Amino acid sequence: MSNFEIYTPTAEEVHSGELGRRMRQFNYRFVGEYGQVQPVWVSAKDQDGALVGGLRGFVFLQWLNVELLFVDDAARRQGVGRRLLAMAEHKARELGARNSTLNTFEWQARAFYLKQGYEEFGRIDDYIQGFYMAYMKKALEP
């Protein structure tokens, strides 16, 4: 097929899901059918009910993908982040996850994740303004 056009799809085309369906059908030939993305959301509130932190991620193909983990400055070093991450990993295991992955900037929480059993498996140096992006993973205990 040498006669084709590259274009920006309409919102309707994007929302139709056809591209994703085609990709899944291609992948199924190699790994069989797999489930949909399953969200993992965990939050922490203080005694007054104010949000002090949270984690947003999802389980897909037996991996917990941590997209965001944040704890307010005032609540740090009190175990909030550790407890949020532990609860997310627990929920992920219940959803069939065997591993976890995330990325973190140099100035964020690499040392924290190392203490939680994560290992760095890749890095992009000078990702932004001289800082690196670390890619990390962890095997989840059954």
Secondary structure, DSSP 8 states (H G I E B T S, - for coil): ----------HHHHHH-HHHHHHHHHHHHHH------EEEEEEEE-TTS-EEEEEEEEEETTEEEEEEEEE-GGGTTTTHHHHHHHHHHHHHHHTT--EEEEEEETTTTHHHHHHTT-EEEEEEEEEETTEEEEEEEEE---
